[in-house]
Amino acid sequence: AMAVAAPGAPGAGVCVLQRARADEVYVTALRIEGANLATEVAPTQVVKVKEGVRVAAELLGGPPDVLCGDGVRERAGVVQSLADTQIAEARYDVPRAAVMAEIAAGLVEGADKQAAFDLRPRYVRLSQAEREHGIDLSLR
């Protein structure tokens, strides 16, 4: 939803950097497919803040056209050094419900109605309980 809302033409590479804990960011690289669709280039990764922009460039095969997310604000100095990369306004730092509704409306015709009952969260890394206590909750 953040990548679709951020300014970018079809084919543009968008990197969403979202803050995580311990000086880390979630890095998601996407390509804009159309007015209400963006496709992930690779699974989301968790990396140190200083590595976020570099990882995004590797995933997209070059510098992203647009960067958005609250993690971008933390790396403003590095991001500003990327001459051809547009930094989305702060209002694109979080997903917006209206954008998610527009995306859903475009996909509802071909949707698998049973899929709503099979939804599972997609965790990028182990939960705190799994890390600290060696518990396998099978969340990944």
N, CA, C and O atoms as CSV, one atom per row, in Angstrom:
chain,resi,resn,atom,element,x,y,z
A,1,ALA,N,N,0.829,-1.191,0.000
A,1,ALA,CA,C,0.000,0.000,0.000
A,1,ALA,C,C,0.873,1.255,0.000
A,1,ALA,O,O,0.539,2.248,-0.646
A,2,MET,N,N,1.990,1.206,0.725
A,2,MET,CA,C,2.865,2.381,0.778
A,2,MET,C,C,3.513,2.633,-0.581
A,2,MET,O,O,3.615,3.780,-1.018
A,3,ALA,N,N,3.950,1.570,-1.248
A,3,ALA,CA,C,4.607,1.716,-2.544
A,3,ALA,C,C,3.627,2.218,-3.602
A,3,ALA,O,O,3.986,3.049,-4.436
A,4,VAL,N,N,2.401,1.720,-3.573
A,4,VAL,CA,C,1.394,2.151,-4.544
A,4,VAL,C,C,1.052,3.622,-4.348
A,4,VAL,O,O,0.872,4.350,-5.325
A,5,ALA,N,N,0.961,4.064,-3.106
A,5,ALA,CA,C,0.600,5.452,-2.814
A,5,ALA,C,C,1.732,6.425,-3.124
A,5,ALA,O,O,1.478,7.565,-3.513
A,6,ALA,N,N,2.963,5.992,-2.959
A,6,ALA,CA,C,4.113,6.869,-3.182
A,6,ALA,C,C,4.209,7.235,-4.668
A,6,ALA,O,O,3.788,6.456,-5.522
A,7,PRO,N,N,4.754,8.405,-4.978
A,7,PRO,CA,C,4.853,8.818,-6.384
A,7,PRO,C,C,5.802,7.905,-7.157
A,7,PRO,O,O,6.928,7.652,-6.728
A,8,GLY,N,N,5.336,7.423,-8.282
A,8,GLY,CA,C,6.167,6.550,-9.115
A,8,GLY,C,C,5.361,6.036,-10.288
A,8,GLY,O,O,4.187,5.696,-10.143
A,9,ALA,N,N,5.984,5.979,-11.443
A,9,ALA,CA,C,5.314,5.516,-12.650
A,9,ALA,C,C,5.421,3.997,-12.755
A,9,ALA,O,O,6.270,3.393,-12.100
A,10,PRO,N,N,4.564,3.367,-13.579
A,10,PRO,CA,C,4.698,1.926,-13.777
A,10,PRO,C,C,6.126,1.557,-14.178
A,10,PRO,O,O,6.743,2.218,-15.013
A,11,GLY,N,N,6.628,0.504,-13.575
A,11,GLY,CA,C,8.000,0.062,-13.812
A,11,GLY,C,C,8.997,0.639,-12.829
A,11,GLY,O,O,10.131,0.167,-12.750
A,12,ALA,N,N,8.593,1.656,-12.074
A,12,ALA,CA,C,9.508,2.285,-11.110
A,12,ALA,C,C,9.847,1.316,-9.984
A,12,ALA,O,O,9.013,0.511,-9.568
A,13,GLY,N,N,11.058,1.404,-9.509
A,13,GLY,CA,C,11.489,0.630,-8.352
A,13,GLY,C,C,11.274,1.435,-7.091
A,13,GLY,O,O,11.772,2.553,-6.965
A,14,VAL,N,N,10.535,0.868,-6.161
A,14,VAL,CA,C,10.234,1.546,-4.904
A,14,VAL,C,C,10.819,0.730,-3.769
A,14,VAL,O,O,10.685,-0.493,-3.736
A,15,CYS,N,N,11.461,1.406,-2.849
A,15,CYS,CA,C,11.978,0.754,-1.662
A,15,CYS,C,C,11.264,1.320,-0.446
A,15,CYS,O,O,11.244,2.531,-0.222
A,16,VAL,N,N,10.681,0.420,0.335
A,16,VAL,CA,C,10.046,0.813,1.586
A,16,VAL,C,C,11.007,0.432,2.712
A,16,VAL,O,O,11.361,-0.735,2.875
A,17,LEU,N,N,11.415,1.427,3.475
A,17,LEU,CA,C,12.263,1.203,4.650
A,17,LEU,C,C,11.427,1.525,5.880
A,17,LEU,O,O,11.019,2.668,6.088
A,18,GLN,N,N,11.177,0.501,6.690
A,18,GLN,CA,C,10.406,0.699,7.908
A,18,GLN,C,C,11.293,0.393,9.108
A,18,GLN,O,O,12.057,-0.572,9.119
A,19,ARG,N,N,11.162,1.250,10.115
A,19,ARG,CA,C,11.972,1.068,11.319
A,19,ARG,C,C,11.683,-0.266,11.994
A,19,ARG,O,O,10.539,-0.710,12.085
A,20,ALA,N,N,12.749,-0.881,12.457
A,20,ALA,CA,C,12.665,-2.075,13.288
A,20,ALA,C,C,13.408,-1.734,14.583
A,20,ALA,O,O,13.756,-0.576,14.815
A,21,ARG,N,N,13.639,-2.696,15.385
A,21,ARG,CA,C,14.375,-2.448,16.631
A,21,ARG,C,C,15.877,-2.554,16.405
A,21,ARG,O,O,16.335,-3.004,15.355
A,22,ALA,N,N,16.627,-2.132,17.408
A,22,ALA,CA,C,18.088,-2.320,17.459
A,22,ALA,C,C,18.801,-1.757,16.232
A,22,ALA,O,O,19.625,-2.440,15.624
A,23,ASP,N,N,18.485,-0.508,15.867
A,23,ASP,CA,C,19.154,0.157,14.753
A,23,ASP,C,C,19.027,-0.640,13.455
A,23,ASP,O,O,19.975,-0.722,12.674
A,24,GLU,N,N,17.854,-1.224,13.231
A,24,GLU,CA,C,17.599,-2.003,12.025
A,24,GLU,C,C,16.367,-1.452,11.304
A,24,GLU,O,O,15.554,-0.732,11.883
A,25,VAL,N,N,16.256,-1.813,10.021
A,25,VAL,CA,C,15.088,-1.468,9.223
A,25,VAL,C,C,14.624,-2.705,8.458
A,25,VAL,O,O,15.410,-3.595,8.134
A,26,TYR,N,N,13.310,-2.729,8.179
A,26,TYR,CA,C,12.754,-3.709,7.255
A,26,TYR,C,C,12.904,-3.105,5.867
A,26,TYR,O,O,12.515,-1.958,5.646
A,27,VAL,N,N,13.460,-3.860,4.935
A,27,VAL,CA,C,13.666,-3.388,3.568
A,27,VAL,C,C,12.786,-4.222,2.639
A,27,VAL,O,O,12.931,-5.441,2.555
A,28,THR,N,N,11.869,-3.542,1.944
A,28,THR,CA,C,11.027,-4.211,0.962
A,28,THR,C,C,11.200,-3.490,-0.367
A,28,THR,O,O,10.959,-2.286,-0.465
A,29,ALA,N,N,11.616,-4.227,-1.381
A,29,ALA,CA,C,11.808,-3.671,-2.717
A,29,ALA,C,C,10.649,-4.117,-3.602
A,29,ALA,O,O,10.315,-5.300,-3.654
A,30,LEU,N,N,10.039,-3.155,-4.298
A,30,LEU,CA,C,8.874,-3.438,-5.130
A,30,LEU,C,C,8.988,-2.742,-6.478
A,30,LEU,O,O,9.728,-1.770,-6.626
A,31,ARG,N,N,8.252,-3.247,-7.455
A,31,ARG,CA,C,8.106,-2.590,-8.754
A,31,ARG,C,C,6.650,-2.201,-8.902
A,31,ARG,O,O,5.752,-2.992,-8.614
A,32,ILE,N,N,6.422,-0.984,-9.349
A,32,ILE,CA,C,5.054,-0.515,-9.598
A,32,ILE,C,C,4.569,-1.178,-10.886
A,32,ILE,O,O,5.201,-1.067,-11.937
A,33,GLU,N,N,3.439,-1.867,-10.782
A,33,GLU,CA,C,2.880,-2.578,-11.939
A,33,GLU,C,C,1.774,-1.778,-12.609
A,33,GLU,O,O,1.536,-1.932,-13.807
A,34,GLY,N,N,1.104,-0.936,-11.857
A,34,GLY,CA,C,0.010,-0.147,-12.404
A,34,GLY,C,C,-0.517,0.782,-11.337
A,34,GLY,O,O,0.110,0.962,-10.294
A,35,ALA,N,N,-1.667,1.371,-11.595
A,35,ALA,CA,C,-2.213,2.374,-10.682
A,35,ALA,C,C,-2.411,1.848,-9.264
A,35,ALA,O,O,-2.186,2.588,-8.306
A,36,ASN,N,N,-2.821,0.608,-9.106
A,36,ASN,CA,C,-3.099,0.083,-7.767
A,36,ASN,C,C,-2.396,-1.232,-7.497
A,36,ASN,O,O,-2.932,-2.078,-6.782
A,37,LEU,N,N,-1.211,-1.423,-8.052
A,37,LEU,CA,C,-0.522,-2.687,-7.847
A,37,LEU,C,C,0.991,-2.501,-7.835
A,37,LEU,O,O,1.558,-1.850,-8.713
A,38,ALA,N,N,1.624,-3.075,-6.841
A,38,ALA,CA,C,3.083,-3.132,-6.761
A,38,ALA,C,C,3.447,-4.565,-6.389
A,38,ALA,O,O,2.768,-5.184,-5.570
A,39,THR,N,N,4.498,-5.088,-6.978
A,39,THR,CA,C,4.908,-6.464,-6.746
A,39,THR,C,C,6.274,-6.485,-6.076
A,39,THR,O,O,7.194,-5.780,-6.492
A,40,GLU,N,N,6.395,-7.303,-5.034
A,40,GLU,CA,C,7.677,-7.445,-4.347
A,40,GLU,C,C,8.700,-8.075,-5.287
A,40,GLU,O,O,8.404,-9.038,-5.994
A,41,VAL,N,N,9.891,-7.521,-5.281
A,41,VAL,CA,C,10.987,-8.060,-6.066
A,41,VAL,C,C,11.632,-9.224,-5.327
A,41,VAL,O,O,12.090,-10.184,-5.946
A,42,ALA,N,N,11.666,-9.136,-4.011
A,42,ALA,CA,C,12.257,-10.164,-3.159
A,42,ALA,C,C,11.585,-10.076,-1.794
A,42,ALA,O,O,10.966,-9.061,-1.474
A,43,PRO,N,N,11.699,-11.122,-0.992
A,43,PRO,CA,C,11.114,-11.060,0.351
A,43,PRO,C,C,11.732,-9.937,1.186
A,43,PRO,O,O,12.893,-9.572,1.001
A,44,THR,N,N,10.943,-9.409,2.093
A,44,THR,CA,C,11.411,-8.364,3.008
A,44,THR,C,C,12.583,-8.880,3.819
A,44,THR,O,O,12.608,-10.036,4.239
A,45,GLN,N,N,13.553,-8.004,4.032
A,45,GLN,CA,C,14.734,-8.345,4.836
A,45,GLN,C,C,14.846,-7.381,5.997
A,45,GLN,O,O,14.339,-6.261,5.941
A,46,VAL,N,N,15.517,-7.825,7.056
A,46,VAL,CA,C,15.836,-6.951,8.184
A,46,VAL,C,C,17.343,-6.764,8.178
A,46,VAL,O,O,18.103,-7.729,8.258
A,47,VAL,N,N,17.767,-5.504,8.082
A,47,VAL,CA,C,19.195,-5.194,8.041
A,47,VAL,C,C,19.476,-3.974,8.909
A,47,VAL,O,O,18.550,-3.268,9.309
A,48,LYS,N,N,20.724,-3.731,9.197
A,48,LYS,CA,C,21.111,-2.527,9.918
A,48,LYS,C,C,20.727,-1.303,9.096
A,48,LYS,O,O,20.756,-1.339,7.866
A,49,VAL,N,N,20.374,-0.242,9.768
A,49,VAL,CA,C,19.922,0.980,9.097
A,49,VAL,C,C,20.902,1.408,8.017
A,49,VAL,O,O,20.490,1.768,6.914
A,50,LYS,N,N,22.191,1.373,8.320
A,50,LYS,CA,C,23.187,1.855,7.354
A,50,LYS,C,C,23.259,0.998,6.093
A,50,LYS,O,O,23.806,1.442,5.084
A,51,GLU,N,N,22.718,-0.224,6.129
A,51,GLU,CA,C,22.747,-1.116,4.980
A,51,GLU,C,C,21.470,-1.055,4.146
A,51,GLU,O,O,21.438,-1.593,3.040
A,52,GLY,N,N,20.421,-0.415,4.650
A,52,GLY,CA,C,19.106,-0.438,4.014
A,52,GLY,C,C,19.090,0.008,2.571
A,52,GLY,O,O,18.525,-0.683,1.723
A,53,VAL,N,N,19.689,1.135,2.271
A,53,VAL,CA,C,19.671,1.670,0.907
A,53,VAL,C,C,20.496,0.785,-0.023
A,53,VAL,O,O,20.110,0.557,-1.170
A,54,ARG,N,N,21.625,0.288,0.467
A,54,ARG,CA,C,22.462,-0.594,-0.357
A,54,ARG,C,C,21.725,-1.887,-0.701
A,54,ARG,O,O,21.766,-2.340,-1.845
A,55,VAL,N,N,21.061,-2.473,0.271
A,55,VAL,CA,C,20.303,-3.701,0.040
A,55,VAL,C,C,19.185,-3.452,-0.960
A,55,VAL,O,O,18.947,-4.280,-1.839
A,56,ALA,N,N,18.501,-2.331,-0.839
A,56,ALA,CA,C,17.435,-1.985,-1.776
A,56,ALA,C,C,17.973,-1.909,-3.202
A,56,ALA,O,O,17.348,-2.421,-4.131
A,57,ALA,N,N,19.121,-1.275,-3.376
A,57,ALA,CA,C,19.725,-1.152,-4.702
A,57,ALA,C,C,20.099,-2.524,-5.259
A,57,ALA,O,O,19.929,-2.773,-6.453
A,58,GLU,N,N,20.600,-3.406,-4.414
A,58,GLU,CA,C,20.937,-4.761,-4.867
A,58,GLU,C,C,19.684,-5.506,-5.315
A,58,GLU,O,O,19.690,-6.158,-6.359
A,59,LEU,N,N,18.618,-5.414,-4.537
A,59,LEU,CA,C,17.382,-6.124,-4.856
A,59,LEU,C,C,16.736,-5.617,-6.144
A,59,LEU,O,O,16.165,-6.395,-6.907
A,60,LEU,N,N,16.829,-4.314,-6.378
A,60,LEU,CA,C,16.205,-3.711,-7.556
A,60,LEU,C,C,17.120,-3.695,-8.775
A,60,LEU,O,O,16.676,-3.357,-9.872
A,61,GLY,N,N,18.377,-4.051,-8.603
A,61,GLY,CA,C,19.311,-4.020,-9.722
A,61,GLY,C,C,19.795,-2.622,-10.049
A,61,GLY,O,O,20.261,-2.369,-11.160
A,62,GLY,N,N,19.690,-1.724,-9.105
A,62,GLY,CA,C,20.115,-0.335,-9.264
A,62,GLY,C,C,19.434,0.505,-8.211
A,62,GLY,O,O,18.558,0.010,-7.501
A,63,PRO,N,N,19.811,1.754,-8.093
A,63,PRO,CA,C,19.197,2.600,-7.062
A,63,PRO,C,C,17.687,2.666,-7.232
A,63,PRO,O,O,17.195,2.714,-8.360
A,64,PRO,N,N,16.947,2.671,-6.135
A,64,PRO,CA,C,15.486,2.787,-6.252
A,64,PRO,C,C,15.095,4.140,-6.827
A,64,PRO,O,O,15.792,5.136,-6.635
A,65,ASP,N,N,13.971,4.161,-7.534
A,65,ASP,CA,C,13.453,5.420,-8.057
A,65,ASP,C,C,12.799,6.234,-6.945
A,65,ASP,O,O,12.858,7.464,-6.943
A,66,VAL,N,N,12.170,5.529,-5.998
A,66,VAL,CA,C,11.458,6.183,-4.902
A,66,VAL,C,C,11.755,5.437,-3.607
A,66,VAL,O,O,11.786,4.207,-3.576
A,67,LEU,N,N,11.971,6.196,-2.550
A,67,LEU,CA,C,12.117,5.633,-1.202
A,67,LEU,C,C,11.001,6.174,-0.330
A,67,LEU,O,O,10.697,7.367,-0.372
A,68,CYS,N,N,10.385,5.295,0.467
A,68,CYS,CA,C,9.366,5.750,1.403
A,68,CYS,C,C,9.441,4.903,2.666
A,68,CYS,O,O,10.101,3.864,2.692
A,69,GLY,N,N,8.765,5.354,3.702
A,69,GLY,CA,C,8.756,4.650,4.977
A,69,GLY,C,C,9.472,5.442,6.048
A,69,GLY,O,O,10.314,6.291,5.756
A,70,ASP,N,N,9.127,5.153,7.300
A,70,ASP,CA,C,9.727,5.915,8.396
A,70,ASP,C,C,11.225,5.675,8.555
A,70,ASP,O,O,11.910,6.495,9.165
A,71,GLY,N,N,11.746,4.580,8.025
A,71,GLY,CA,C,13.188,4.321,8.068
A,71,GLY,C,C,13.982,5.238,7.161
A,71,GLY,O,O,15.184,5.416,7.358
A,72,VAL,N,N,13.322,5.828,6.161
A,72,VAL,CA,C,14.000,6.757,5.248
A,72,VAL,C,C,14.455,7.995,6.000
A,72,VAL,O,O,15.538,8.521,5.744
A,73,ARG,N,N,13.638,8.455,6.919
A,73,ARG,CA,C,13.978,9.672,7.664
A,73,ARG,C,C,15.268,9.482,8.463
A,73,ARG,O,O,16.028,10.432,8.650
A,74,GLU,N,N,15.514,8.258,8.933
A,74,GLU,CA,C,16.732,7.988,9.713
A,74,GLU,C,C,17.978,7.984,8.842
A,74,GLU,O,O,19.081,8.211,9.339
A,75,ARG,N,N,17.818,7.732,7.562
A,75,ARG,CA,C,18.964,7.660,6.657
A,75,ARG,C,C,18.960,8.808,5.662
A,75,ARG,O,O,19.463,8.658,4.548
A,76,ALA,N,N,18.410,9.935,6.036
A,76,ALA,CA,C,18.252,11.070,5.116
A,76,ALA,C,C,19.565,11.466,4.445
A,76,ALA,O,O,19.567,11.784,3.256
A,77,GLY,N,N,20.668,11.457,5.167
A,77,GLY,CA,C,21.953,11.843,4.588
A,77,GLY,C,C,22.382,10.919,3.472
A,77,GLY,O,O,22.843,11.385,2.430
A,78,VAL,N,N,22.243,9.627,3.662
A,78,VAL,CA,C,22.616,8.654,2.637
A,78,VAL,C,C,21.665,8.738,1.469
A,78,VAL,O,O,22.089,8.697,0.314
A,79,VAL,N,N,20.393,8.855,1.754
A,79,VAL,CA,C,19.383,8.895,0.709
A,79,VAL,C,C,19.557,10.131,-0.159
A,79,VAL,O,O,19.426,10.049,-1.381
A,80,GLN,N,N,19.846,11.261,0.441
A,80,GLN,CA,C,19.999,12.492,-0.323
A,80,GLN,C,C,21.195,12.430,-1.267
A,80,GLN,O,O,21.253,13.187,-2.236
A,81,SER,N,N,22.151,11.540,-0.997
A,81,SER,CA,C,23.305,11.405,-1.875
A,81,SER,C,C,22.967,10.615,-3.142
A,81,SER,O,O,23.775,10.578,-4.070
A,82,LEU,N,N,21.800,9.988,-3.198
A,82,LEU,CA,C,21.362,9.257,-4.387
A,82,LEU,C,C,20.624,10.236,-5.296
A,82,LEU,O,O,19.435,10.494,-5.106
A,83,ALA,N,N,21.321,10.766,-6.262
A,83,ALA,CA,C,20.804,11.873,-7.071
A,83,ALA,C,C,19.484,11.564,-7.768
A,83,ALA,O,O,18.615,12.433,-7.836
A,84,ASP,N,N,19.311,10.363,-8.280
A,84,ASP,CA,C,18.109,10.049,-9.055
A,84,ASP,C,C,17.005,9.422,-8.222
A,84,ASP,O,O,15.988,9.005,-8.776
A,85,THR,N,N,17.171,9.342,-6.924
A,85,THR,CA,C,16.162,8.730,-6.069
A,85,THR,C,C,15.282,9.793,-5.445
A,85,THR,O,O,15.770,10.732,-4.817
A,86,GLN,N,N,13.981,9.636,-5.621
A,86,GLN,CA,C,13.015,10.564,-5.040
A,86,GLN,C,C,12.651,10.079,-3.641
A,86,GLN,O,O,12.399,8.892,-3.433
A,87,ILE,N,N,12.626,10.980,-2.711
A,87,ILE,CA,C,12.209,10.653,-1.351
A,87,ILE,C,C,10.754,11.062,-1.206
A,87,ILE,O,O,10.412,12.237,-1.338
A,88,ALA,N,N,9.902,10.085,-0.932
A,88,ALA,CA,C,8.480,10.376,-0.770
A,88,ALA,C,C,8.265,11.215,0.484
A,88,ALA,O,O,9.037,11.139,1.440
A,89,GLU,N,N,7.214,12.008,0.464
A,89,GLU,CA,C,6.874,12.832,1.619
A,89,GLU,C,C,6.558,11.954,2.825
A,89,GLU,O,O,6.223,10.778,2.680
A,90,ALA,N,N,6.667,12.534,4.004
A,90,ALA,CA,C,6.429,11.799,5.257
A,90,ALA,C,C,5.034,11.182,5.323
A,90,ALA,O,O,4.831,10.202,6.040
A,91,ARG,N,N,4.081,11.734,4.595
A,91,ARG,CA,C,2.722,11.164,4.640
A,91,ARG,C,C,2.663,9.771,4.029
A,91,ARG,O,O,1.670,9.064,4.203
A,92,TYR,N,N,3.705,9.368,3.321
A,92,TYR,CA,C,3.775,8.015,2.765
A,92,TYR,C,C,4.560,7.059,3.659
A,92,TYR,O,O,4.908,5.957,3.235
A,93,ASP,N,N,4.839,7.471,4.881
A,93,ASP,CA,C,5.629,6.642,5.797
A,93,ASP,C,C,4.851,5.484,6.410
A,93,ASP,O,O,5.445,4.554,6.956
A,94,VAL,N,N,3.532,5.538,6.320
A,94,VAL,CA,C,2.701,4.462,6.871
A,94,VAL,C,C,1.649,4.078,5.829
A,94,VAL,O,O,1.265,4.908,5.005
A,95,PRO,N,N,1.180,2.828,5.860
A,95,PRO,CA,C,0.129,2.441,4.923
A,95,PRO,C,C,-1.156,3.193,5.218
A,95,PRO,O,O,-1.488,3.435,6.378
A,96,ARG,N,N,-1.876,3.560,4.171
A,96,ARG,CA,C,-3.129,4.290,4.332
A,96,ARG,C,C,-4.295,3.382,3.976
A,96,ARG,O,O,-4.268,2.689,2.959
A,97,ALA,N,N,-5.317,3.390,4.822
A,97,ALA,CA,C,-6.476,2.513,4.638
A,97,ALA,C,C,-7.150,2.729,3.290
A,97,ALA,O,O,-7.575,1.766,2.652
A,98,ALA,N,N,-7.254,3.969,2.852
A,98,ALA,CA,C,-7.913,4.256,1.575
A,98,ALA,C,C,-7.177,3.591,0.415
A,98,ALA,O,O,-7.806,3.086,-0.515
A,99,VAL,N,N,-5.854,3.592,0.469
A,99,VAL,CA,C,-5.063,2.967,-0.597
A,99,VAL,C,C,-5.266,1.453,-0.565
A,99,VAL,O,O,-5.427,0.827,-1.612
A,100,MET,N,N,-5.259,0.865,0.632
A,100,MET,CA,C,-5.478,-0.577,0.738
A,100,MET,C,C,-6.855,-0.956,0.210
A,100,MET,O,O,-7.003,-2.004,-0.418
A,101,ALA,N,N,-7.869,-0.122,0.453
A,101,ALA,CA,C,-9.215,-0.385,-0.055
A,101,ALA,C,C,-9.241,-0.322,-1.584
A,101,ALA,O,O,-9.909,-1.135,-2.223
A,102,GLU,N,N,-8.524,0.631,-2.171
A,102,GLU,CA,C,-8.450,0.729,-3.633
A,102,GLU,C,C,-7.784,-0.503,-4.235
A,102,GLU,O,O,-8.236,-1.023,-5.255
A,103,ILE,N,N,-6.712,-0.966,-3.604
A,103,ILE,CA,C,-6.025,-2.173,-4.073
A,103,ILE,C,C,-6.978,-3.365,-4.000
A,103,ILE,O,O,-7.092,-4.137,-4.952
A,104,ALA,N,N,-7.649,-3.506,-2.878
A,104,ALA,CA,C,-8.579,-4.628,-2.687
A,104,ALA,C,C,-9.716,-4.579,-3.705
A,104,ALA,O,O,-10.108,-5.613,-4.247
A,105,ALA,N,N,-10.238,-3.404,-3.963
A,105,ALA,CA,C,-11.351,-3.266,-4.913
A,105,ALA,C,C,-10.938,-3.758,-6.301
A,105,ALA,O,O,-11.746,-4.349,-7.017
A,106,GLY,N,N,-9.706,-3.521,-6.670
A,106,GLY,CA,C,-9.219,-3.968,-7.973
A,106,GLY,C,C,-8.967,-5.456,-8.047
A,106,GLY,O,O,-8.870,-6.008,-9.144
A,107,LEU,N,N,-8.860,-6.114,-6.923
A,107,LEU,CA,C,-8.560,-7.548,-6.887
A,107,LEU,C,C,-9.749,-8.415,-6.496
A,107,LEU,O,O,-9.659,-9.641,-6.563
A,108,VAL,N,N,-10.851,-7.812,-6.093
A,108,VAL,CA,C,-11.962,-8.560,-5.529
A,108,VAL,C,C,-12.609,-9.525,-6.527
A,108,VAL,O,O,-13.047,-10.606,-6.133
A,109,GLU,N,N,-12.677,-9.163,-7.790
A,109,GLU,CA,C,-13.319,-10.025,-8.788
A,109,GLU,C,C,-12.650,-11.397,-8.887
A,109,GLU,O,O,-13.335,-12.417,-8.968
A,110,GLY,N,N,-11.339,-11.425,-8.881
A,110,GLY,CA,C,-10.615,-12.692,-9.023
A,110,GLY,C,C,-10.188,-13.305,-7.710
A,110,GLY,O,O,-9.385,-14.238,-7.689
A,111,ALA,N,N,-10.716,-12.794,-6.616
A,111,ALA,CA,C,-10.270,-13.247,-5.297
A,111,ALA,C,C,-10.809,-14.629,-4.948
A,111,ALA,O,O,-11.929,-14.987,-5.312
A,112,ASP,N,N,-10.002,-15.383,-4.246
A,112,ASP,CA,C,-10.407,-16.677,-3.702
A,112,ASP,C,C,-11.063,-16.395,-2.353
A,112,ASP,O,O,-10.387,-15.999,-1.404
A,113,LYS,N,N,-12.365,-16.596,-2.268
A,113,LYS,CA,C,-13.098,-16.263,-1.045
A,113,LYS,C,C,-12.637,-17.081,0.151
A,113,LYS,O,O,-12.710,-16.600,1.282
A,114,GLN,N,N,-12.173,-18.282,-0.062
A,114,GLN,CA,C,-11.700,-19.135,1.022
A,114,GLN,C,C,-10.370,-18.628,1.597
A,114,GLN,O,O,-10.049,-18.890,2.756
A,115,ALA,N,N,-9.606,-17.907,0.784
A,115,ALA,CA,C,-8.283,-17.442,1.202
A,115,ALA,C,C,-8.338,-16.577,2.455
A,115,ALA,O,O,-7.385,-16.572,3.234
A,116,ALA,N,N,-9.413,-15.855,2.666
A,116,ALA,CA,C,-9.534,-15.010,3.855
A,116,ALA,C,C,-9.465,-15.831,5.140
A,116,ALA,O,O,-9.029,-15.334,6.178
A,117,PHE,N,N,-9.892,-17.077,5.067
A,117,PHE,CA,C,-9.879,-17.936,6.251
A,117,PHE,C,C,-8.529,-18.621,6.442
A,117,PHE,O,O,-8.278,-19.218,7.489
A,118,ASP,N,N,-7.670,-18.538,5.446
A,118,ASP,CA,C,-6.362,-19.187,5.489
A,118,ASP,C,C,-5.225,-18.197,5.708
A,118,ASP,O,O,-4.055,-18.580,5.665
A,119,LEU,N,N,-5.555,-16.921,5.944
A,119,LEU,CA,C,-4.518,-15.910,6.122
A,119,LEU,C,C,-3.645,-16.218,7.336
A,119,LEU,O,O,-4.125,-16.628,8.393
A,120,ARG,N,N,-2.356,-16.005,7.144
A,120,ARG,CA,C,-1.395,-16.138,8.236
A,120,ARG,C,C,-0.437,-14.959,8.152
A,120,ARG,O,O,-0.072,-14.528,7.058
A,121,PRO,N,N,-0.035,-14.442,9.292
A,121,PRO,CA,C,0.944,-13.346,9.235
A,121,PRO,C,C,2.259,-13.852,8.649
A,121,PRO,O,O,2.609,-15.024,8.794
A,122,ARG,N,N,2.975,-12.958,7.991
A,122,ARG,CA,C,4.282,-13.312,7.433
A,122,ARG,C,C,5.336,-12.578,8.252
A,122,ARG,O,O,5.514,-11.368,8.111
A,123,TYR,N,N,6.020,-13.307,9.091
A,123,TYR,CA,C,7.045,-12.702,9.930
A,123,TYR,C,C,8.385,-12.771,9.218
A,123,TYR,O,O,8.744,-13.794,8.634
A,124,VAL,N,N,9.114,-11.673,9.274
A,124,VAL,CA,C,10.405,-11.586,8.613
A,124,VAL,C,C,11.492,-12.217,9.462
A,124,VAL,O,O,12.462,-12.764,8.939
A,125,ARG,N,N,11.328,-12.139,10.752
A,125,ARG,CA,C,12.313,-12.752,11.648
A,125,ARG,C,C,11.582,-13.415,12.809
A,125,ARG,O,O,10.375,-13.246,12.982
A,126,LEU,N,N,12.332,-14.166,13.593
A,126,LEU,CA,C,11.752,-14.876,14.726
A,126,LEU,C,C,11.157,-13.899,15.737
A,126,LEU,O,O,11.648,-12.783,15.908
A,127,SER,N,N,10.098,-14.338,16.398
A,127,SER,CA,C,9.510,-13.518,17.448
A,127,SER,C,C,10.463,-13.461,18.640
A,127,SER,O,O,11.402,-14.252,18.735
A,128,GLN,N,N,10.217,-12.536,19.527
A,128,GLN,CA,C,11.070,-12.406,20.710
A,128,GLN,C,C,11.051,-13.689,21.541
A,128,GLN,O,O,12.099,-14.121,22.021
A,129,ALA,N,N,9.896,-14.295,21.718
A,129,ALA,CA,C,9.799,-15.542,22.490
A,129,ALA,C,C,10.624,-16.641,21.837
A,129,ALA,O,O,11.292,-17.408,22.529
A,130,GLU,N,N,10.582,-16.723,20.515
A,130,GLU,CA,C,11.363,-17.736,19.812
A,130,GLU,C,C,12.859,-17.488,19.978
A,130,GLU,O,O,13.630,-18.424,20.194
A,131,ARG,N,N,13.267,-16.214,19.875
A,131,ARG,CA,C,14.689,-15.887,20.013
A,131,ARG,C,C,15.194,-16.127,21.423
A,131,ARG,O,O,16.249,-16.733,21.608
A,132,GLU,N,N,14.457,-15.662,22.415
A,132,GLU,CA,C,14.948,-15.709,23.791
A,132,GLU,C,C,14.812,-17.073,24.455
A,132,GLU,O,O,15.606,-17.434,25.323
A,133,HIS,N,N,13.793,-17.832,24.037
A,133,HIS,CA,C,13.532,-19.098,24.731
A,133,HIS,C,C,13.675,-20.321,23.847
A,133,HIS,O,O,13.397,-21.438,24.283
A,134,GLY,N,N,14.101,-20.125,22.618
A,134,GLY,CA,C,14.305,-21.256,21.714
A,134,GLY,C,C,13.020,-21.985,21.371
A,134,GLY,O,O,13.045,-23.180,21.076
A,135,ILE,N,N,11.910,-21.290,21.405
A,135,ILE,CA,C,10.616,-21.881,21.119
A,135,ILE,C,C,10.334,-21.766,19.617
A,135,ILE,O,O,10.581,-20.717,19.021
A,136,ASP,N,N,9.825,-22.824,19.012
A,136,ASP,CA,C,9.448,-22.775,17.611
A,136,ASP,C,C,7.942,-22.646,17.508
A,136,ASP,O,O,7.219,-23.618,17.727
A,137,LEU,N,N,7.461,-21.456,17.178
A,137,LEU,CA,C,6.029,-21.217,17.035
A,137,LEU,C,C,5.576,-21.364,15.576
A,137,LEU,O,O,4.405,-21.153,15.260
A,138,SER,N,N,6.500,-21.722,14.704
A,138,SER,CA,C,6.206,-21.903,13.271
A,138,SER,C,C,5.523,-20.686,12.660
A,138,SER,O,O,4.568,-20.829,11.895
A,139,LEU,N,N,5.995,-19.511,12.986
A,139,LEU,CA,C,5.408,-18.263,12.490
A,139,LEU,C,C,6.070,-17.800,11.194
A,139,LEU,O,O,5.543,-16.910,10.526
A,140,ARG,N,N,7.177,-18.365,10.835
A,140,ARG,CA,C,7.887,-17.938,9.620
A,140,ARG,C,C,7.559,-18.820,8.470
A,140,ARG,O,O,8.065,-18.611,7.368
